[in-house]
């Protein structure tokens, strides 16, 4: 029996004031540790404890909380350990359980020290600025040296289900090449990869139960990650030959010892070929996530290695991103509002540019420019020049194209044609949302956008959303209507610079739970990743069939079965500009404001049902002057009520110095909208209205995100102070 190699001594806890061993030293110690006999078992234990989730009858956000702890090893850290282990493959030797625990402790300590080593450029710069008293306007992460840390530790962009499922449309046009060169189609590869996941999940509980009957000294979870082609075939019913061909494409062969992996940002073969081949036809898969990522990414690299197919593969890759954006937005807005490959030209004929995907809904447009660019290995290693080049190719160029097209559309001095040559009618636009869409995981994307992106914004040209196909999928999956998506894009553009988060899923989850709104007294907000747990559960329920809530509790659930909820439901799919503005105004309200207005509408509805009269409530915003007046009426002929509502709105609009005011008359039982009015024009001084305002009692201001206007008490038969000429009980009473 071979003796175990000595383990590196555990590093002492260090603070930022102590000297930290260099990255190269720590990496070498990790390599030595990972070559220890029996390390495969320690690695399996870490992958199990830090990757798997135990759930009850329903999956809940709290089930995922351990995945967000700072002590948990993230995928890049585990991949580093796997990549170092396969250099010597100490797989066929089992150590005592206590020795495995020592290996685990040493691994975690060294990885923590590696993190400290990678953080030193950032820490050094902060120290220098503090000691000199001179603080740079540039972000500490604006240099390549400092970005190496967030490149390695940035959150994952995609869910496992997204990598797995999106691989099929990504390579559906490449099936002939795949069949001829690999022996399978992308759909067949998808089926095999999915079967592996189901097989591993199905085995976990029985194998853990089996361990209860043996001595702790014999415990190992390595069998949970080990299987053969035949075992997958017997479990899934898929033909074993097909499984063998797919495994051959995604496996690291026995003779491959990962020679290129000599630092954390080197090419690590286990990321491209995560199935580790063992003798006698067995395979180890430590991270199912990595297999799905390889399914999504690796086929492209196989194809561009074939010079005769390289150009076609690249063309198909670009088309996928455009088509994907179209599918996402069509699901939300409908196919009559979405186009791809739109040619935009001056009215006199000169071409301005091409829009990869365009959405026009009412007076809003979304201009999507898609890129299939990745962060290169050279950039990951800290090359400033390469980082800038990659960012320009993936993001800045896309934004520049989007801005040119958006400005031309806003000016109205352009015409648009779809890919069949049909002209697209463009209304006078209220706002355009530029979206820069990336097809691949781009580490530390948000940090780079904050530091590097040069963009313009105005009332009509909104700040850009820079994201990937995975986040776009989640946005259009979780936000149930065009109005909800426009609301999110508007808040995202308004507060994006002030809210810090590692990736878009965190922002989206926060919005679904609480609305992406920053109070006036808050300059900056940082969101921790665990906020995304609610979204993670919802996506697992929707995409993997897990038991649990499809929609997290929050803005999408709190208005259900309320008067405002019923009103929004009648508006949210309408492309009428006035319906959109009313819908967005209602969605923007705070929870407190929603509660107030819902209670008030219920009260006036009861009053109308009791006396048959018309009753109303008015709510206005003081911070962003606008408002709404709601009437309840059971009269079959509401002609007089409409006239009264117009005058009521005029008084409220003028009193608030608002440019826009909404009015609706609703049924008191179903809350169905009977009529909807909008008064929209710039406020200006009017002596007649001034006299009306002065002669009426002042409105009481109630502070909230949208200030509420509570009307002063008056006699029901008094003339209404709005100047309508009607009695108060028939006009503005509650």
ZIKA-V669423 format. One record per residue. N is the residue number from 1. RES is the residue in one letter. SS is DSSP state (~ for helix, > for strand, _ for the rest). PSI is psi in whole degrees, -180 to 180 (* if undefined). BURIAL is # if it has 9 or more other C-alpha atoms within 8 Angstrom, else .. Layout:
BEGIN
N:RES:SS:PSI:BURIAL  N:RES:SS:PSI:BURIAL
END
This chain:
BEGIN
1:X:_:133:.  2:X:_:148:.  3:X:_:150:.  4:X:_:143:.  5:X:_:152:.  6:X:_:142:.  7:X:_:150:#  8:X:_:145:#  9:X:_:143:.  10:X:_:131:.  11:X:_:142:.  12:X:_:145:.  13:X:_:134:.  14:X:_:147:.  15:X:_:174:.  16:X:_:-14:.  17:X:_:-12:.  18:X:_:162:.  19:X:_:128:.  20:X:_:138:.  21:X:_:151:.  22:X:_:161:.  23:X:~:-41:#  24:X:~:-40:.  25:X:~:-44:.  26:X:~:-41:#  27:X:~:-40:#  28:X:~:-39:.  29:X:~:-38:#  30:X:~:-43:#  31:X:~:-41:#  32:X:~:-44:#  33:X:~:-43:#  34:X:~:-17:#  35:X:_:0:#  36:X:_:143:#  37:X:_:137:#  38:X:_:1:#  39:X:~:-26:#  40:X:~:-33:#  41:X:~:-40:#  42:X:~:-41:#  43:X:~:-40:#  44:X:~:-41:#  45:X:~:-43:#  46:X:~:-41:#  47:X:~:-38:#  48:X:~:-49:#  49:X:~:-29:.  50:X:~:0:#  51:X:~:-33:.  52:X:_:152:.  53:X:_:130:.  54:X:_:127:.  55:X:_:161:.  56:X:_:-148:.  57:X:_:-29:.  58:X:_:145:.  59:X:>:131:#  60:X:_:157:#  61:X:~:-36:#  62:X:~:-22:.  63:X:~:-22:#  64:X:~:-5:#  65:X:~:-32:#  66:X:~:-20:.  67:X:~:-13:.  68:X:~:2:#  69:X:_:151:.  70:X:_:-19:.  71:X:_:-18:.  72:X:_:140:#  73:X:_:130:#  74:X:_:173:.  75:X:~:-40:.  76:X:~:-34:.  77:X:~:-45:#  78:X:~:-39:#  79:X:~:-35:#  80:X:~:-45:#  81:X:~:-42:#  82:X:~:-45:#  83:X:~:-35:#  84:X:~:-35:#  85:X:~:-41:#  86:X:_:-10:#  87:X:_:-32:#  88:X:_:-14:.  89:X:_:60:#  90:X:_:69:#  91:X:_:-28:#  92:X:_:21:.  93:X:_:128:.  94:X:_:128:.  95:X:_:168:.  96:X:_:153:.  97:X:~:-38:#  98:X:~:-36:.  99:X:~:-38:.  100:X:~:-42:#  101:X:~:-36:#  102:X:~:-42:.  103:X:~:-40:#  104:X:~:-46:#  105:X:~:-42:#  106:X:~:-38:#  107:X:~:-47:#  108:X:~:-40:#  109:X:~:-43:#  110:X:~:-38:#  111:X:~:-35:#  112:X:~:-39:.  113:X:~:-35:#  114:X:~:-41:#  115:X:~:-43:#  116:X:~:-40:#  117:X:~:-42:#  118:X:~:-25:#  119:X:~:-9:#  120:X:~:-40:.  121:X:~:-41:#  122:X:~:-47:#  123:X:~:-42:#  124:X:~:-43:.  125:X:~:-43:#  126:X:~:-43:#  127:X:~:-45:.  128:X:~:-41:.  129:X:~:-38:#  130:X:~:-44:#  131:X:~:-34:.  132:X:~:-21:.  133:X:_:7:.  134:X:_:116:.  135:X:_:126:.  136:X:_:147:.  137:X:_:-18:.  138:X:_:148:.  139:X:_:146:.  140:X:_:-19:#  141:X:_:22:#  142:X:_:-7:#  143:X:_:152:#  144:X:~:-37:#  145:X:~:-42:#  146:X:~:-28:#  147:X:~:-16:#  148:X:~:-35:#  149:X:~:-53:#  150:X:~:-27:#  151:X:~:-40:#  152:X:~:-35:#  153:X:~:4:.  154:X:_:152:#  155:X:_:158:.  156:X:_:143:.  157:X:_:-35:#  158:X:_:154:#  159:X:_:155:.  160:X:~:-44:#  161:X:~:-32:#  162:X:~:-48:#  163:X:~:-47:#  164:X:~:-49:#  165:X:~:-36:.  166:X:~:-16:#  167:X:~:-33:#  168:X:~:-55:#  169:X:~:-26:.  170:X:~:-37:#  171:X:~:15:#  172:X:~:-27:#  173:X:~:-3:.  174:X:~:13:#  175:X:~:-35:#  176:X:~:-44:.  177:X:~:-45:#  178:X:~:-43:#  179:X:~:-41:#  180:X:~:-34:.  181:X:~:-24:.  182:X:~:-15:#  183:X:_:16:#  184:X:_:158:#  185:X:_:168:#  186:X:~:-32:#  187:X:~:-40:.  188:X:~:-40:#  189:X:~:-41:#  190:X:~:-46:#  191:X:~:-41:.  192:X:~:-46:#  193:X:~:-42:#  194:X:~:-39:#  195:X:~:-37:#  196:X:~:-44:#  197:X:~:-48:#  198:X:~:-39:.  199:X:~:-47:#  200:X:~:-43:#  201:X:~:-39:.  202:X:~:-27:.  203:X:~:-19:#  204:X:~:-54:#  205:X:~:-48:.  206:X:~:-40:.  207:X:~:-37:#  208:X:~:-38:#  209:X:~:-38:.  210:X:~:-34:.  211:X:~:-22:#  212:X:_:-23:.  213:X:_:7:.  214:X:_:166:.  215:X:_:141:.  216:X:~:-28:.  217:X:~:-17:.  218:X:~:1:.  219:X:_:135:#  220:X:_:142:#  221:X:_:8:#  222:X:~:-39:#  223:X:~:-24:.  224:X:~:-21:#  225:X:~:4:#  226:X:>:139:#  227:X:>:171:#  228:X:>:168:#  229:X:~:-40:#  230:X:~:-39:.  231:X:~:-41:.  232:X:~:-39:#  233:X:~:-46:#  234:X:~:-36:.  235:X:~:-42:.  236:X:~:-22:.  237:X:_:3:.  238:X:_:140:#  239:X:_:131:.  240:X:~:-34:#  241:X:~:-39:.  242:X:~:-44:#  243:X:~:-42:#  244:X:~:-40:#  245:X:~:-41:#  246:X:~:-44:#  247:X:~:-38:#  248:X:~:-36:.  249:X:~:-28:.  250:X:_:18:#  251:X:>:147:#  252:X:>:116:#  253:X:_:161:.  254:X:_:-34:#  255:X:_:-7:.  256:X:_:115:.  257:X:_:27:#  258:X:_:55:#  259:X:_:-22:.  260:X:_:-12:.  261:X:_:93:#  262:X:_:1:.  263:X:_:166:.  264:X:_:-26:.  265:X:_:11:.  266:X:_:165:#  267:X:_:126:.  268:X:_:111:#  269:X:~:-26:#  270:X:~:-15:#  271:X:~:-34:#  272:X:~:-33:#  273:X:_:78:#  274:X:_:-15:#  275:X:>:115:#  276:X:>:114:#  277:X:>:135:#  278:X:_:167:#  279:X:~:159:.  280:X:~:29:.  281:X:~:15:.  282:X:>:159:#  283:X:>:149:#  284:X:>:132:#  285:X:_:105:#  286:X:_:-36:.  287:X:_:106:#  288:X:~:-34:.  289:X:~:-43:.  290:X:~:-34:#  291:X:~:-43:#  292:X:~:-36:#  293:X:~:-41:#  294:X:~:-37:#  295:X:~:-37:#  296:X:~:-34:#  297:X:~:-41:#  298:X:~:-40:#  299:X:~:-33:#  300:X:~:-41:#  301:X:~:-31:.  302:X:~:-43:.  303:X:~:-39:#  304:X:~:-13:#  305:X:_:-18:.  306:X:_:103:.  307:X:_:-33:.  308:X:_:-17:.  309:X:_:-3:#  310:X:~:-48:#  311:X:~:-42:#  312:X:~:-39:.  313:X:~:-42:#  314:X:~:-40:#  315:X:~:-44:.  316:X:~:-36:#  317:X:~:-43:#  318:X:~:-40:#  319:X:~:-34:.  320:X:~:-45:#  321:X:~:-43:#  322:X:~:-48:#  323:X:~:-36:#  324:X:~:-45:#  325:X:~:-42:#  326:X:~:-43:#  327:X:~:-43:.  328:X:~:-49:#  329:X:~:-31:#  330:X:~:-40:#  331:X:~:-35:#  332:X:~:-44:#  333:X:~:-14:#  334:X:_:150:#  335:X:~:-16:.  336:X:~:-5:.  337:X:~:4:#  338:X:>:136:#  339:X:>:156:#  340:X:>:160:#  341:X:>:53:#  342:X:>:127:#  343:X:>:125:#  344:X:>:128:#  345:X:>:162:#  346:X:_:156:#  347:X:_:-23:.  348:X:_:-7:.  349:X:_:-23:.  350:X:_:131:.  351:X:>:136:.  352:X:>:-43:#  353:X:>:-177:#  354:X:>:134:#  355:X:>:123:#  356:X:>:-42:#  357:X:>:133:#  358:X:>:134:#  359:X:>:130:#  360:X:>:118:#  361:X:>:110:#  362:X:_:-126:#  363:X:_:23:#  364:X:>:146:#  365:X:>:145:#  366:X:>:120:#  367:X:>:113:#  368:X:>:126:#  369:X:>:121:#  370:X:>:141:#  371:X:>:145:#  372:X:_:61:#  373:X:_:151:#  374:X:_:163:#  375:X:_:120:#  376:X:_:164:.  377:X:~:-36:#  378:X:~:-40:#  379:X:~:-42:#  380:X:~:-28:#  381:X:_:-5:#  382:X:_:13:#  383:X:_:114:#  384:X:~:-44:#  385:X:~:-44:.  386:X:~:-39:#  387:X:~:-45:#  388:X:~:-41:.  389:X:~:-44:.  390:X:~:-42:#  391:X:~:-40:#  392:X:~:-46:#  393:X:~:-35:#  394:X:~:-33:#  395:X:~:-56:#  396:X:~:-44:#  397:X:~:-40:#  398:X:~:-43:#  399:X:~:-43:#  400:X:~:-43:#  401:X:~:-42:#  402:X:~:-41:#  403:X:~:-44:#  404:X:~:-46:#  405:X:~:-41:#  406:X:~:-44:#  407:X:~:-39:#  408:X:~:-38:#  409:X:~:-39:#  410:X:~:-40:#  411:X:~:-25:.  412:X:_:-1:.  413:X:_:52:.  414:X:_:164:#  415:X:>:150:#  416:X:>:141:#  417:X:>:140:#  418:X:_:-179:#  419:X:_:-13:#  420:X:_:-1:.  421:X:_:3:.  422:X:_:138:.  423:X:>:139:.  424:X:>:125:.  425:X:_:126:.  426:X:_:119:#  427:X:_:175:.  428:X:_:118:.  429:X:_:138:#  430:X:_:-36:.  431:X:>:150:#  432:X:>:131:#  433:X:>:108:#  434:X:>:136:#  435:X:>:122:#  436:X:>:116:#  437:X:>:128:#  438:X:>:141:#  439:X:_:-13:#  440:X:_:165:#  441:X:_:127:#  442:X:_:99:#  443:X:_:141:#  444:X:_:37:#  445:X:~:-46:#  446:X:~:-37:#  447:X:~:-41:#  448:X:~:-38:#  449:X:~:-44:#  450:X:~:-38:.  451:X:~:-29:#  452:X:~:-27:.  453:X:_:129:#  454:X:_:119:.  455:X:_:166:.  456:X:_:157:.  457:X:_:153:.  458:X:_:-174:.  459:X:_:-34:.  460:X:_:-36:#  461:X:>:107:#  462:X:_:159:#  463:X:_:144:#  464:X:_:152:#  465:X:>:117:#  466:X:>:116:#  467:X:>:-174:#  468:X:>:174:#  469:X:~:-28:#  470:X:~:-43:#  471:X:~:-40:#  472:X:~:-41:#  473:X:~:-45:#  474:X:~:-40:#  475:X:~:-49:#  476:X:~:-17:#  477:X:~:-44:.  478:X:~:-32:.  479:X:_:118:.  480:X:_:-1:#  481:X:_:164:#  482:X:~:-41:#  483:X:~:-40:#  484:X:~:-40:#  485:X:~:-44:#  486:X:~:-38:#  487:X:~:-45:#  488:X:~:-45:#  489:X:~:-38:#  490:X:~:-46:#  491:X:~:-37:#  492:X:~:-41:#  493:X:~:-35:#  494:X:~:-42:#  495:X:~:3:#  496:X:_:-36:#  497:X:_:-20:.  498:X:_:-12:.  499:X:>:118:#  500:X:>:133:#  501:X:_:155:#  502:X:_:-29:#  503:X:_:170:#  504:X:~:-31:#  505:X:~:-35:#  506:X:~:-45:#  507:X:~:-44:#  508:X:~:-44:#  509:X:~:-42:#  510:X:~:-42:#  511:X:~:-44:#  512:X:~:-34:#  513:X:~:-40:#  514:X:~:-5:.  515:X:_:132:.  516:X:_:72:#  517:X:_:135:.  518:X:_:120:.  519:X:_:156:.  520:X:_:-28:.  521:X:_:10:.  522:X:_:122:.  523:X:_:-32:.  524:X:_:143:.  525:X:>:138:#  526:X:>:128:.  527:X:_:126:#  528:X:_:156:.  529:X:~:-27:#  530:X:~:-13:.  531:X:~:-25:#  532:X:~:-4:#  533:X:~:-39:#  534:X:~:-43:#  535:X:~:-40:#  536:X:~:-43:#  537:X:~:-47:#  538:X:~:-41:#  539:X:~:-36:#  540:X:~:-38:#  541:X:~:-44:#  542:X:~:-36:#  543:X:~:-29:.  544:X:~:1:.  545:X:_:22:.  546:X:_:149:#  547:X:_:135:.  548:X:>:-172:#  549:X:_:125:#  550:X:_:-28:#  551:X:_:119:.  552:X:_:150:#  553:X:_:133:#  554:X:_:-140:#  555:X:_:-23:#  556:X:_:-11:#  557:X:_:-30:#  558:X:_:-24:.  559:X:_:-3:#  560:X:_:137:.  561:X:_:30:.  562:X:_:161:.  563:X:~:-46:#  564:X:~:-40:#  565:X:~:-43:#  566:X:~:-39:#  567:X:~:-47:#  568:X:~:-41:#  569:X:~:-29:.  570:X:~:-15:#  571:X:~:-28:#  572:X:_:-14:#  573:X:_:4:#  574:X:_:136:.  575:X:_:5:.  576:X:_:127:.  577:X:~:-38:.  578:X:~:-37:.  579:X:~:-40:#  580:X:~:-46:#  581:X:~:-40:.  582:X:~:-44:#  583:X:~:-44:#  584:X:~:-38:#  585:X:~:-41:.  586:X:~:-39:#  587:X:~:-30:#  588:X:~:-16:.  589:X:_:150:#  590:X:_:167:#  591:X:~:-40:.  592:X:~:-43:.  593:X:~:-41:#  594:X:~:-45:#  595:X:~:-44:.  596:X:~:-50:.  597:X:~:-39:#  598:X:~:-45:#  599:X:~:-42:.  600:X:~:-41:#  601:X:~:-40:#  602:X:~:-41:#  603:X:~:-47:.  604:X:~:-28:#  605:X:~:-44:#  606:X:~:-43:#  607:X:~:-41:#  608:X:~:-41:#  609:X:~:-30:#  610:X:~:-44:.  611:X:~:-4:.  612:X:_:1:#  613:X:_:174:#  614:X:_:127:#  615:X:>:162:#  616:X:>:164:#  617:X:>:144:#  618:X:>:137:#  619:X:>:135:#  620:X:>:157:#  621:X:>:131:#  622:X:_:-29:#  623:X:_:-35:.  624:X:_:83:.  625:X:_:111:#  626:X:>:178:#  627:X:>:-180:#  628:X:>:142:#  629:X:>:127:#  630:X:>:127:#  631:X:>:144:#  632:X:>:134:#  633:X:_:143:#  634:X:_:2:#  635:X:_:141:.  636:X:_:-34:.  637:X:_:112:.  638:X:_:25:.  639:X:~:-46:.  640:X:~:-37:.  641:X:~:-36:#  642:X:~:-43:#  643:X:~:-43:.  644:X:~:-41:#  645:X:~:-40:#  646:X:~:-46:#  647:X:~:-39:#  648:X:~:-46:#  649:X:~:-40:#  650:X:~:-43:#  651:X:~:-45:#  652:X:~:-42:#  653:X:~:-45:#  654:X:~:-43:#  655:X:~:-31:.  656:X:_:-3:#  657:X:_:43:#  658:X:_:150:#  659:X:_:-22:#  660:X:>:140:#  661:X:>:139:#  662:X:>:149:#  663:X:>:137:#  664:X:>:148:#  665:X:>:127:#  666:X:>:158:#  667:X:_:133:#  668:X:_:-13:#  669:X:_:-52:.  670:X:_:-13:.  671:X:_:22:#  672:X:_:139:#  673:X:>:121:#  674:X:>:-35:.  675:X:>:156:.  676:X:>:130:#  677:X:>:148:.  678:X:>:130:#  679:X:>:113:#  680:X:>:108:.  681:X:_:154:.  682:X:_:137:.  683:X:_:140:.  684:X:_:158:.  685:X:_:137:.  686:X:_:111:.  687:X:~:-38:.  688:X:~:-46:.  689:X:~:-32:#  690:X:~:-43:#  691:X:~:-39:.  692:X:~:-43:#  693:X:~:-43:#  694:X:~:-34:.  695:X:~:-11:.  696:X:_:161:.  697:X:_:146:.  698:X:_:155:.  699:X:_:143:.  700:X:>:129:.  701:X:>:131:.  702:X:>:121:.  703:X:_:130:.  704:X:_:-174:#  705:X:_:-47:#  706:X:_:108:#  707:X:_:138:#  708:X:>:139:#  709:X:>:109:#  710:X:>:126:#  711:X:_:146:.  712:X:_:156:.  713:X:_:140:.  714:X:_:162:.  715:X:_:144:.  716:X:_:-25:.  717:X:_:3:.  718:X:_:153:#  719:X:>:138:#  720:X:_:133:#  721:X:_:-7:#  722:X:_:-10:#  723:X:_:12:#  724:X:_:-22:#  725:X:_:-12:.  726:X:_:162:#  727:X:>:152:#  728:X:~:-38:#  729:X:~:-21:#  730:X:~:-1:#  731:X:_:-74:#  732:X:_:13:#  733:X:_:157:#  734:X:_:*:.
END
